[in-house]
């Protein structure tokens, strides 16, 4: 069965899923997106993702030509049409086709695209043995330049950070903010465990407020692990007992080495593994 892609109300075969080369999503990265997981046929934290999509769109003054309810139905319709119990859903809303030149008011037809496919951010083995990461020169966006809370189609600085990680011989980067505090990774949020406490940078550190990050904080509270949003420096990372990343695509992945320093004893930590186990149960019993 060919993969069906949703475009503006219609489900079309993958090879027929096309948009204009004049679309400002392509020409200028003018648009927003979401990445959502489907576990056992159920869309995980759908409402949170749809709310964030609409907030991202509002922030860039992009009117999504559908209600939240309609977008939610379209997601479910696309998932059902593809018949995969476990999948990754990518919703993209572009400014639509316009003229050459930035002016978004010349774009009258925003495009709503929903793709379901599989995604594998990191090779399986790293979930067991842990990931090595580095801090990189490319910073996360300053909120006065482009709010990092907007999940926009502009990912170039994160892509540059990814390239810098690759140049350093690893597959993921930790991005700092313009003040030098830890922000997040290129497509994941970051947590450390320090003296039994779970710590993660606050929203004003310049992060995308991850939905998986929220789930992790809820799970930690449920397990009685103290959680705090706190400014973190590279020093805090180096001396942490444990570290892991969270994201829809990455899920939860342990980090065991940062900038050539072993984290803890250089193996995935106990609290990390406990949260990973709880996360598995949460997604398996997805309401
Ligand atoms: N930070 C950034 C910069 C992200 O892009 C996260 C954190 C994690 O947020 P969630 O809500 O997913 O827990 C993201 C997530 C893709 C793709 O290509 C998108 C992300 C990550 C990886 C791949 O669809 N965004």
Boltz pocket constraint, residues with backbone or C-beta under 6 A from the ligand:
constraints:
  - pocket:
      binder: B
      contacts: [[A, 34], [A, 35], [A, 89], [A, 90], [A, 158], [A, 184], [A, 185], [A, 186], [A, 187], [A, 188], [A, 189], [A, 207], [A, 208], [A, 209], [A, 210], [A, 211], [A, 212], [A, 213], [A, 246], [A, 247], [A, 248], [A, 249], [A, 250]]
      max_distance: 6.0
